[in-house]
Amino acid sequence: MKQGFNPYLPFWETVPDGEPHVFGDRVYVYGSHDKRGGELYCLEDYVCWSAPVTDLTDWKYEGVIYRKDQDPINGAPYDGPLPEFEDIMKDENVLHCLYAPDVAKGHDGRYYLYYALDFCDIISVAVSDSPAGPYEFLDYVLCEDGKSPKVGRKFDPAILVEDSGNYLYYGFCPAFKFPGMEDYPMPGLMMVKLSDDMHTVISEPVLVANGYDTAKGTSFEEHPAFEASSIRHIGDWYYFVYSSLQGHELCYAVGKNPAGPFEYKGVIVSNGDLGLNGNTMPVAYWGNNHGGLERIGDKTYIFYHRQTHGTEYSRQGCAEEVHIQNDGTIPQVEITSCGLNGGPLEADGMYDAYIACNLMGKSITDSSYYSQSQGVTGHVVSRRPDEPGKLVVPKDTPYITEEDFPEGEHGLKSFICQMNEESVAGFKYFKFDKETIINLELRGTGEISVHFDNADTEPIGTVSANSSSWKMYDIKTKELEGVHGVYVKVKNGQIDFARIGFSK
């Protein structure tokens, strides 16, 4: 039986900022597109993946749906002069990157893709007759006077089409104002209404989630809005999801109207499980986060992303089921390896180690991808390939990567590298049926222990690895039934970890 994992797309695909939408009998995920091991955000063109709503393990690659060179700002033809907008990183020799998008079906039956190019204070719109594209540039989001709305940074757009109108959300609110933004009004995340042409603004901007400058004294005070606007209408409520200044978490606010007012209600997911049941220690190297809610069949899911390759610029989409309470609230969910599977994974057969949802090194409390990327330290990420950002984990900490392997999927082999003393890779959850042998594919030299339910429990067994090439090691466990987490811990040495398996 086919199973689903986190990340839900193949290990070689890097689509963060995922916005899931059900159109017809399929769910489509739209996101930005990182380069594997890249040194900047969103270096690739937009792609789309989709799955039947009845089988969230069966993802199909829809191909490239929109290229960065299709936007007139990047040189594509445009009827007339470009509108006025601020470009704080103007460089005619470098194409602007496509940042996080969103898509909605318009009243005319066509599909509209909204996006912002990096460091450009304007939102663009593309259109297609199919949710899977390809999309063609349509126009820019402008007021009737031909200018962009004056309040709020045009960034991370989200779109909602209702019988009452078309609602566009956007915004960017760092605590530290990047050069060129010092005097720019960024009170929080904003909303404007659009006409039926899907690109003309017909209302004044409305503040829907308070940011750093305006959160004090509001429900957003402890979790000010930073970026990543996302909007859904589920039941009686409008759910506005956003990334807070904490960076690793997706928060939500609720309202009875698409224009608000919205009230902060809590955290849905943290990509380090921070805050879950009062947890103050990250269980993974956490970084920025972006995603959306979607009702798929009779269940609701939150889509989010994690970081790989030891940088902030190589992110993968993950998802978890959420449970909306009778009062409309959503308890924070745990990050897992099983994600969209609908339950725990079977403790039978081989699994790639990259599905580890917990990944910790000795110095995890001192490092994250987040600390520089949110603008709280004054660090500005360059968009020039010859001036890459420097957001990396320490050299003695583990991360997910891959290497060339002709026999592997996509010609690659995924693995966790740099597992040193006290490093832990955790998998949640597996369903066991009595006695099991655990198989570990390892490379390197060191002593490794395996634990159930918690990395600090008594090990069920240990192995000593000593090989410069990939080698399989076996550990016989005690009789075990039920659902358990499995944790692989390095006691000493340095190990690369490719696969974990279960056999009788």
VEXLUMKE-830775 format. One line per field, with one value per residue (C-alpha): z, x, y; residue number from 1; residue in one letter. Coordinates in steps of 0.02 Angstrom, whole numbers, plus 50000, padded with zeros to 5 digits. Example, Ala and Ser with C-alpha at 12.3 -4.5 7.8 and 13.67 -1.06 7.14 Angstrom:
BEGIN
c3 50390 | 50357
c1 50615 | 50684
c2 49775 | 49947
k 1 | 2
r A | S
END
This chain:
BEGIN
c3 50000 | 49954 | 50101 | 50121 | 50208 | 50254 | 50145 | 50037 | 49872 | 49815 | 49915 | 49767 | 49752 | 49847 | 49843 | 50002 | 50043 | 49988 | 49959 | 49933 | 49839 | 49790 | 49613 | 49553 | 49610 | 49636 | 49760 | 49684 | 49779 | 49726 | 49805 | 49771 | 49705 | 49789 | 49712 | 49800 | 49898 | 49834 | 49907 | 49881 | 49904 | 49761 | 49622 | 49510 | 49408 | 49476 | 49463 | 49515 | 49593 | 49614 | 49690 | 49689 | 49840 | 49875 | 49879 | 49952 | 49926 | 49735 | 49685 | 49502 | 49432 | 49323 | 49259 | 49252 | 49258 | 49254 | 49222 | 49299 | 49126 | 49089 | 49201 | 49113 | 49259 | 49204 | 49022 | 48950 | 48830 | 48910 | 48831 | 48881 | 49014 | 49173 | 49323 | 49457 | 49598 | 49719 | 49677 | 49816 | 49733 | 49553 | 49446 | 49259 | 49252 | 49373 | 49351 | 49501 | 49583 | 49599 | 49782 | 49866 | 49758 | 49779 | 49657 | 49651 | 49527 | 49467 | 49434 | 49249 | 49276 | 49244 | 49369 | 49433 | 49502 | 49614 | 49656 | 49698 | 49629 | 49756 | 49826 | 49707 | 49792 | 49671 | 49648 | 49479 | 49410 | 49284 | 49217 | 49147 | 49089 | 49193 | 49376 | 49316 | 49197 | 49103 | 49160 | 49058 | 49127 | 49142 | 49231 | 49392 | 49544 | 49536 | 49593 | 49466 | 49458 | 49397 | 49560 | 49686 | 49855 | 49970 | 50133 | 50166 | 50076 | 49922 | 49971 | 49994 | 49915 | 49959 | 49860 | 49909 | 49785 | 49865 | 49804 | 49896 | 49800 | 49770 | 49919 | 49905 | 50060 | 50069 | 50181 | 50258 | 50432 | 50491 | 50657 | 50567 | 50413 | 50269 | 50178 | 50066 | 50179 | 50328 | 50298 | 50217 | 50307 | 50360 | 50498 | 50469 | 50344 | 50233 | 50127 | 49973 | 49864 | 49678 | 49536 | 49425 | 49310 | 49456 | 49456 | 49489 | 49672 | 49719 | 49907 | 50031 | 50116 | 50277 | 50417 | 50456 | 50563 | 50666 | 50638 | 50741 | 50738 | 50787 | 50883 | 51060 | 51151 | 51021 | 51015 | 50903 | 51033 | 51077 | 50897 | 50782 | 50598 | 50491 | 50320 | 50232 | 50216 | 50183 | 50190 | 50194 | 50224 | 50325 | 50403 | 50488 | 50501 | 50394 | 50443 | 50414 | 50428 | 50438 | 50493 | 50652 | 50697 | 50789 | 50613 | 50640 | 50673 | 50572 | 50674 | 50638 | 50670 | 50641 | 50585 | 50525 | 50373 | 50242 | 50284 | 50469 | 50604 | 50639 | 50813 | 50848 | 50912 | 50917 | 50832 | 50711 | 50680 | 50716 | 50609 | 50769 | 50876 | 50985 | 51096 | 51073 | 51245 | 51319 | 51232 | 51235 | 51149 | 50959 | 50894 | 50724 | 50652 | 50630 | 50503 | 50415 | 50381 | 50259 | 50210 | 50211 | 50273 | 50157 | 50177 | 50075 | 50079 | 50258 | 50336 | 50357 | 50337 | 50369 | 50239 | 50296 | 50256 | 50331 | 50293 | 50217 | 50150 | 50300 | 50233 | 50236 | 50046 | 50014 | 50087 | 50069 | 50091 | 50233 | 50294 | 50448 | 50483 | 50599 | 50704 | 50709 | 50874 | 50893 | 50938 | 50780 | 50866 | 50806 | 50933 | 50883 | 50790 | 50803 | 50656 | 50601 | 50472 | 50415 | 50369 | 50241 | 50268 | 50373 | 50514 | 50569 | 50447 | 50447 | 50536 | 50386 | 50242 | 50209 | 50229 | 50177 | 50324 | 50251 | 50320 | 50495 | 50575 | 50722 | 50684 | 50822 | 50851 | 51004 | 50974 | 50918 | 51058 | 50991 | 50807 | 50686 | 50508 | 50575 | 50676 | 50531 | 50399 | 50480 | 50484 | 50673 | 50669 | 50527 | 50407 | 50229 | 50108 | 49940 | 49781 | 49678 | 49643 | 49673 | 49844 | 49924 | 50097 | 50239 | 50332 | 50373 | 50521 | 50615 | 50534 | 50673 | 50655 | 50548 | 50397 | 50252 | 50084 | 49937 | 49825 | 49648 | 49636 | 49460 | 49525 | 49635 | 49605 | 49500 | 49495 | 49679 | 49850 | 49998 | 50171 | 50335 | 50347 | 50490 | 50629 | 50768 | 50954 | 51029 | 50858 | 50847 | 50701 | 50755 | 50657 | 50711 | 50699 | 50659 | 50696 | 50764 | 50769 | 50895 | 50869 | 50741 | 50675 | 50640 | 50490 | 50476 | 50320 | 50380 | 50323 | 50437 | 50605 | 50773 | 50898 | 50865 | 50978 | 50939 | 51058 | 51060 | 51103 | 51163 | 51126 | 51313 | 51349 | 51373 | 51203 | 51132 | 51050 | 50984 | 50835 | 50798 | 50622 | 50535 | 50347 | 50221 | 50107 | 50137 | 50243 | 50324 | 50511 | 50607 | 50784 | 50855 | 50964 | 51106 | 51070 | 51031 | 50977 | 50945 | 50884 | 50931 | 50882 | 50834 | 50873 | 50803 | 50911 | 50882 | 51044 | 50970 | 50802 | 50641 | 50538 | 50378 | 50387 | 50228 | 50273 | 50415 | 50392 | 50484 | 50457 | 50553
c1 50000 | 50066 | 50098 | 50120 | 50264 | 50332 | 50390 | 50242 | 50334 | 50489 | 50648 | 50728 | 50587 | 50595 | 50427 | 50404 | 50267 | 50138 | 49960 | 49845 | 49681 | 49549 | 49487 | 49368 | 49425 | 49609 | 49710 | 49842 | 49990 | 50062 | 50222 | 50385 | 50525 | 50694 | 50848 | 50916 | 51065 | 51035 | 51111 | 50960 | 50773 | 50659 | 50787 | 50678 | 50520 | 50349 | 50298 | 50137 | 50100 | 49927 | 49846 | 49672 | 49571 | 49542 | 49728 | 49850 | 49995 | 49983 | 50064 | 50083 | 50207 | 50112 | 50271 | 50329 | 50175 | 50253 | 50428 | 50509 | 50549 | 50362 | 50345 | 50375 | 50483 | 50601 | 50593 | 50435 | 50332 | 50207 | 50077 | 50137 | 50260 | 50280 | 50185 | 50282 | 50343 | 50488 | 50629 | 50758 | 50871 | 50867 | 50998 | 50971 | 51090 | 50990 | 50810 | 50698 | 50645 | 50466 | 50416 | 50270 | 50110 | 49927 | 49792 | 49602 | 49466 | 49380 | 49196 | 49234 | 49298 | 49480 | 49621 | 49718 | 49895 | 49955 | 50137 | 50269 | 50446 | 50585 | 50611 | 50481 | 50337 | 50201 | 50092 | 50076 | 49936 | 49942 | 49795 | 49759 | 49610 | 49673 | 49726 | 49882 | 49929 | 50024 | 49990 | 50013 | 50048 | 49889 | 49930 | 49982 | 49871 | 49841 | 49713 | 49603 | 49730 | 49862 | 49960 | 49991 | 49903 | 50000 | 49995 | 50081 | 50224 | 50161 | 50224 | 50159 | 49987 | 49838 | 49675 | 49496 | 49352 | 49180 | 49005 | 49030 | 49189 | 49372 | 49486 | 49676 | 49787 | 49970 | 50105 | 50278 | 50320 | 50499 | 50558 | 50711 | 50674 | 50784 | 50880 | 50758 | 50610 | 50648 | 50505 | 50385 | 50217 | 50207 | 50076 | 50038 | 49957 | 49829 | 49675 | 49604 | 49454 | 49476 | 49355 | 49295 | 49445 | 49545 | 49681 | 49600 | 49593 | 49422 | 49443 | 49561 | 49685 | 49618 | 49732 | 49689 | 49837 | 49945 | 50133 | 50282 | 50238 | 50054 | 50032 | 50051 | 49885 | 49802 | 49771 | 49925 | 50044 | 50135 | 50138 | 50150 | 50118 | 50274 | 50229 | 50148 | 49966 | 49845 | 49655 | 49519 | 49332 | 49291 | 49119 | 49063 | 49237 | 49368 | 49539 | 49685 | 49850 | 50016 | 50197 | 50236 | 50396 | 50446 | 50471 | 50454 | 50267 | 50108 | 49979 | 49796 | 49665 | 49478 | 49340 | 49161 | 49197 | 49336 | 49379 | 49389 | 49405 | 49516 | 49564 | 49724 | 49685 | 49844 | 49982 | 49934 | 50108 | 50291 | 50424 | 50523 | 50371 | 50408 | 50261 | 50182 | 50120 | 50231 | 50389 | 50530 | 50663 | 50660 | 50652 | 50719 | 50824 | 50686 | 50673 | 50548 | 50377 | 50234 | 50082 | 49894 | 49743 | 49636 | 49483 | 49515 | 49376 | 49314 | 49478 | 49572 | 49760 | 49892 | 50031 | 50199 | 50384 | 50549 | 50732 | 50861 | 51041 | 51102 | 51033 | 50876 | 50865 | 50821 | 50649 | 50525 | 50337 | 50258 | 50079 | 49982 | 49799 | 49719 | 49562 | 49449 | 49354 | 49169 | 49210 | 49315 | 49484 | 49629 | 49748 | 49932 | 49981 | 50140 | 50258 | 50270 | 50347 | 50178 | 50095 | 49958 | 49963 | 49805 | 49890 | 50056 | 50174 | 50188 | 50343 | 50381 | 50502 | 50629 | 50608 | 50725 | 50798 | 50748 | 50571 | 50641 | 50531 | 50649 | 50830 | 50939 | 51124 | 51224 | 51213 | 51031 | 50987 | 51116 | 51073 | 50929 | 50900 | 50785 | 50894 | 50960 | 50828 | 50687 | 50776 | 50793 | 50983 | 51003 | 51063 | 51004 | 51004 | 51074 | 50986 | 51144 | 51218 | 51393 | 51339 | 51249 | 51175 | 51267 | 51127 | 51197 | 51195 | 51358 | 51473 | 51449 | 51259 | 51157 | 51052 | 50962 | 51048 | 51085 | 51225 | 51239 | 51179 | 51138 | 51025 | 50924 | 50767 | 50809 | 50989 | 51012 | 51026 | 50956 | 51031 | 51061 | 51241 | 51351 | 51271 | 51398 | 51398 | 51224 | 51142 | 50967 | 50852 | 50673 | 50531 | 50349 | 50256 | 50267 | 50141 | 50225 | 50166 | 50271 | 50453 | 50548 | 50725 | 50773 | 50888 | 50998 | 51094 | 51245 | 51412 | 51553 | 51623 | 51537 | 51419 | 51232 | 51085 | 50900 | 50763 | 50574 | 50457 | 50594 | 50778 | 50815 | 50737 | 50842 | 50908 | 50831 | 50998 | 51160 | 51274 | 51452 | 51476 | 51644 | 51632 | 51680 | 51539 | 51354 | 51323 | 51169 | 51167 | 51032 | 50963 | 50842 | 50710 | 50604 | 50426 | 50328 | 50151 | 50059 | 50113 | 50284 | 50413 | 50585 | 50743 | 50917 | 51054 | 51241 | 51335 | 51506 | 51592 | 51521 | 51389 | 51290 | 51117 | 51023 | 50883 | 50789 | 50697 | 50594 | 50594 | 50542
c2 50000 | 50171 | 50287 | 50474 | 50562 | 50731 | 50810 | 50763 | 50795 | 50698 | 50732 | 50821 | 50949 | 51114 | 51205 | 51310 | 51437 | 51309 | 51367 | 51217 | 51239 | 51113 | 51141 | 51006 | 50835 | 50880 | 50982 | 51095 | 51166 | 51334 | 51398 | 51483 | 51372 | 51359 | 51282 | 51128 | 51190 | 51366 | 51524 | 51638 | 51621 | 51569 | 51552 | 51442 | 51471 | 51422 | 51241 | 51156 | 50987 | 50910 | 50756 | 50678 | 50735 | 50550 | 50505 | 50630 | 50510 | 50519 | 50684 | 50730 | 50855 | 50980 | 51062 | 51243 | 51352 | 51526 | 51594 | 51746 | 51816 | 51828 | 51981 | 52148 | 52205 | 52068 | 52123 | 52044 | 52151 | 52270 | 52383 | 52556 | 52616 | 52515 | 52585 | 52674 | 52563 | 52552 | 52431 | 52435 | 52305 | 52364 | 52276 | 52261 | 52112 | 52003 | 51948 | 51975 | 51812 | 51751 | 51759 | 51668 | 51664 | 51622 | 51568 | 51584 | 51542 | 51699 | 51725 | 51705 | 51527 | 51571 | 51551 | 51701 | 51690 | 51833 | 51860 | 51990 | 51995 | 52010 | 52186 | 52261 | 52350 | 52296 | 52142 | 52058 | 51948 | 51806 | 51706 | 51533 | 51431 | 51285 | 51274 | 51181 | 51321 | 51377 | 51555 | 51713 | 51887 | 51990 | 52154 | 52238 | 52268 | 52456 | 52583 | 52670 | 52812 | 52690 | 52687 | 52550 | 52561 | 52676 | 52578 | 52412 | 52328 | 52230 | 52059 | 51880 | 51908 | 51800 | 51801 | 51759 | 51760 | 51770 | 51814 | 51979 | 52022 | 51987 | 52013 | 52031 | 52021 | 52069 | 52142 | 52135 | 52199 | 52167 | 52237 | 52302 | 52409 | 52356 | 52493 | 52586 | 52546 | 52658 | 52781 | 52659 | 52634 | 52451 | 52443 | 52259 | 52143 | 52229 | 52193 | 52281 | 52237 | 52208 | 52239 | 52097 | 52125 | 52049 | 52183 | 52354 | 52407 | 52477 | 52505 | 52585 | 52466 | 52389 | 52328 | 52146 | 52090 | 52207 | 52207 | 52263 | 52449 | 52430 | 52266 | 52335 | 52332 | 52218 | 52031 | 52018 | 52093 | 51930 | 51867 | 52019 | 51988 | 51979 | 51906 | 51755 | 51811 | 51667 | 51669 | 51534 | 51533 | 51376 | 51357 | 51516 | 51590 | 51673 | 51607 | 51725 | 51630 | 51722 | 51704 | 51799 | 51891 | 51733 | 51665 | 51478 | 51479 | 51497 | 51590 | 51620 | 51751 | 51736 | 51852 | 51845 | 51953 | 51945 | 52126 | 52087 | 52135 | 51984 | 51926 | 51829 | 51654 | 51553 | 51454 | 51316 | 51244 | 51280 | 51198 | 51170 | 51120 | 51271 | 51312 | 51140 | 51087 | 51222 | 51161 | 51288 | 51181 | 51160 | 50981 | 51031 | 51172 | 51298 | 51437 | 51548 | 51475 | 51503 | 51402 | 51389 | 51293 | 51190 | 51080 | 50921 | 50794 | 50785 | 50839 | 51004 | 51021 | 51152 | 51161 | 51231 | 51209 | 51155 | 51195 | 51076 | 51078 | 51177 | 51342 | 51447 | 51440 | 51258 | 51228 | 51085 | 51078 | 50979 | 50961 | 50904 | 50872 | 50999 | 50981 | 51133 | 51138 | 51177 | 51357 | 51377 | 51371 | 51262 | 51180 | 51183 | 51024 | 50922 | 50906 | 50724 | 50609 | 50543 | 50708 | 50673 | 50484 | 50484 | 50388 | 50314 | 50231 | 50042 | 49975 | 49866 | 49894 | 50032 | 50220 | 50360 | 50453 | 50622 | 50596 | 50628 | 50762 | 50788 | 50830 | 50895 | 50924 | 50964 | 51152 | 51165 | 51287 | 51409 | 51408 | 51421 | 51474 | 51609 | 51725 | 51826 | 51799 | 51899 | 52066 | 52070 | 52080 | 52204 | 52069 | 52097 | 51951 | 52002 | 51946 | 51941 | 51768 | 51838 | 51905 | 51758 | 51760 | 51675 | 51587 | 51415 | 51297 | 51264 | 51138 | 51010 | 50996 | 50875 | 50922 | 50839 | 50838 | 50720 | 50659 | 50592 | 50412 | 50349 | 50209 | 50326 | 50427 | 50579 | 50514 | 50559 | 50480 | 50576 | 50565 | 50656 | 50713 | 50774 | 50672 | 50695 | 50664 | 50688 | 50713 | 50640 | 50599 | 50564 | 50484 | 50501 | 50389 | 50203 | 50066 | 49909 | 49730 | 49631 | 49584 | 49687 | 49706 | 49887 | 49914 | 50068 | 50117 | 50214 | 50281 | 50335 | 50283 | 50291 | 50213 | 50231 | 50193 | 50175 | 50232 | 50219 | 50364 | 50482 | 50507 | 50503 | 50333 | 50177 | 50121 | 49963 | 49925 | 49996 | 49966 | 50015 | 50081 | 50081 | 50100 | 50233 | 50174 | 50143 | 49988 | 49910 | 49875 | 49779 | 49799 | 49671 | 49754 | 49694 | 49640 | 49796 | 49838 | 49999 | 50171 | 50238 | 50367 | 50302 | 50401 | 50367 | 50444 | 50459 | 50425 | 50464 | 50482 | 50554 | 50467 | 50494 | 50415 | 50364 | 50242 | 50161 | 49997 | 49868 | 49680 | 49524
k 1 | 2 | 3 | 4 | 5 | 6 | 7 | 8 | 9 | 10 | 11 | 12 | 13 | 14 | 15 | 16 | 17 | 18 | 19 | 20 | 21 | 22 | 23 | 24 | 25 | 26 | 27 | 28 | 29 | 30 | 31 | 32 | 33 | 34 | 35 | 36 | 37 | 38 | 39 | 40 | 41 | 42 | 43 | 44 | 45 | 46 | 47 | 48 | 49 | 50 | 51 | 52 | 53 | 54 | 55 | 56 | 57 | 58 | 59 | 60 | 61 | 62 | 63 | 64 | 65 | 66 | 67 | 68 | 69 | 70 | 71 | 72 | 73 | 74 | 75 | 76 | 77 | 78 | 79 | 80 | 81 | 82 | 83 | 84 | 85 | 86 | 87 | 88 | 89 | 90 | 91 | 92 | 93 | 94 | 95 | 96 | 97 | 98 | 99 | 100 | 101 | 102 | 103 | 104 | 105 | 106 | 107 | 108 | 109 | 110 | 111 | 112 | 113 | 114 | 115 | 116 | 117 | 118 | 119 | 120 | 121 | 122 | 123 | 124 | 125 | 126 | 127 | 128 | 129 | 130 | 131 | 132 | 133 | 134 | 135 | 136 | 137 | 138 | 139 | 140 | 141 | 142 | 143 | 144 | 145 | 146 | 147 | 148 | 149 | 150 | 151 | 152 | 153 | 154 | 155 | 156 | 157 | 158 | 159 | 160 | 161 | 162 | 163 | 164 | 165 | 166 | 167 | 168 | 169 | 170 | 171 | 172 | 173 | 174 | 175 | 176 | 177 | 178 | 179 | 180 | 181 | 182 | 183 | 184 | 185 | 186 | 187 | 188 | 189 | 190 | 191 | 192 | 193 | 194 | 195 | 196 | 197 | 198 | 199 | 200 | 201 | 202 | 203 | 204 | 205 | 206 | 207 | 208 | 209 | 210 | 211 | 212 | 213 | 214 | 215 | 216 | 217 | 218 | 219 | 220 | 221 | 222 | 223 | 224 | 225 | 226 | 227 | 228 | 229 | 230 | 231 | 232 | 233 | 234 | 235 | 236 | 237 | 238 | 239 | 240 | 241 | 242 | 243 | 244 | 245 | 246 | 247 | 248 | 249 | 250 | 251 | 252 | 253 | 254 | 255 | 256 | 257 | 258 | 259 | 260 | 261 | 262 | 263 | 264 | 265 | 266 | 267 | 268 | 269 | 270 | 271 | 272 | 273 | 274 | 275 | 276 | 277 | 278 | 279 | 280 | 281 | 282 | 283 | 284 | 285 | 286 | 287 | 288 | 289 | 290 | 291 | 292 | 293 | 294 | 295 | 296 | 297 | 298 | 299 | 300 | 301 | 302 | 303 | 304 | 305 | 306 | 307 | 308 | 309 | 310 | 311 | 312 | 313 | 314 | 315 | 316 | 317 | 318 | 319 | 320 | 321 | 322 | 323 | 324 | 325 | 326 | 327 | 328 | 329 | 330 | 331 | 332 | 333 | 334 | 335 | 336 | 337 | 338 | 339 | 340 | 341 | 342 | 343 | 344 | 345 | 346 | 347 | 348 | 349 | 350 | 351 | 352 | 353 | 354 | 355 | 356 | 357 | 358 | 359 | 360 | 361 | 362 | 363 | 364 | 365 | 366 | 367 | 368 | 369 | 370 | 371 | 372 | 373 | 374 | 375 | 376 | 377 | 378 | 379 | 380 | 381 | 382 | 383 | 384 | 385 | 386 | 387 | 388 | 389 | 390 | 391 | 392 | 393 | 394 | 395 | 396 | 397 | 398 | 399 | 400 | 401 | 402 | 403 | 404 | 405 | 406 | 407 | 408 | 409 | 410 | 411 | 412 | 413 | 414 | 415 | 416 | 417 | 418 | 419 | 420 | 421 | 422 | 423 | 424 | 425 | 426 | 427 | 428 | 429 | 430 | 431 | 432 | 433 | 434 | 435 | 436 | 437 | 438 | 439 | 440 | 441 | 442 | 443 | 444 | 445 | 446 | 447 | 448 | 449 | 450 | 451 | 452 | 453 | 454 | 455 | 456 | 457 | 458 | 459 | 460 | 461 | 462 | 463 | 464 | 465 | 466 | 467 | 468 | 469 | 470 | 471 | 472 | 473 | 474 | 475 | 476 | 477 | 478 | 479 | 480 | 481 | 482 | 483 | 484 | 485 | 486 | 487 | 488 | 489 | 490 | 491 | 492 | 493 | 494 | 495 | 496 | 497 | 498 | 499 | 500 | 501 | 502 | 503 | 504
r M | K | Q | G | F | N | P | Y | L | P | F | W | E | T | V | P | D | G | E | P | H | V | F | G | D | R | V | Y | V | Y | G | S | H | D | K | R | G | G | E | L | Y | C | L | E | D | Y | V | C | W | S | A | P | V | T | D | L | T | D | W | K | Y | E | G | V | I | Y | R | K | D | Q | D | P | I | N | G | A | P | Y | D | G | P | L | P | E | F | E | D | I | M | K | D | E | N | V | L | H | C | L | Y | A | P | D | V | A | K | G | H | D | G | R | Y | Y | L | Y | Y | A | L | D | F | C | D | I | I | S | V | A | V | S | D | S | P | A | G | P | Y | E | F | L | D | Y | V | L | C | E | D | G | K | S | P | K | V | G | R | K | F | D | P | A | I | L | V | E | D | S | G | N | Y | L | Y | Y | G | F | C | P | A | F | K | F | P | G | M | E | D | Y | P | M | P | G | L | M | M | V | K | L | S | D | D | M | H | T | V | I | S | E | P | V | L | V | A | N | G | Y | D | T | A | K | G | T | S | F | E | E | H | P | A | F | E | A | S | S | I | R | H | I | G | D | W | Y | Y | F | V | Y | S | S | L | Q | G | H | E | L | C | Y | A | V | G | K | N | P | A | G | P | F | E | Y | K | G | V | I | V | S | N | G | D | L | G | L | N | G | N | T | M | P | V | A | Y | W | G | N | N | H | G | G | L | E | R | I | G | D | K | T | Y | I | F | Y | H | R | Q | T | H | G | T | E | Y | S | R | Q | G | C | A | E | E | V | H | I | Q | N | D | G | T | I | P | Q | V | E | I | T | S | C | G | L | N | G | G | P | L | E | A | D | G | M | Y | D | A | Y | I | A | C | N | L | M | G | K | S | I | T | D | S | S | Y | Y | S | Q | S | Q | G | V | T | G | H | V | V | S | R | R | P | D | E | P | G | K | L | V | V | P | K | D | T | P | Y | I | T | E | E | D | F | P | E | G | E | H | G | L | K | S | F | I | C | Q | M | N | E | E | S | V | A | G | F | K | Y | F | K | F | D | K | E | T | I | I | N | L | E | L | R | G | T | G | E | I | S | V | H | F | D | N | A | D | T | E | P | I | G | T | V | S | A | N | S | S | S | W | K | M | Y | D | I | K | T | K | E | L | E | G | V | H | G | V | Y | V | K | V | K | N | G | Q | I | D | F | A | R | I | G | F | S | K
END
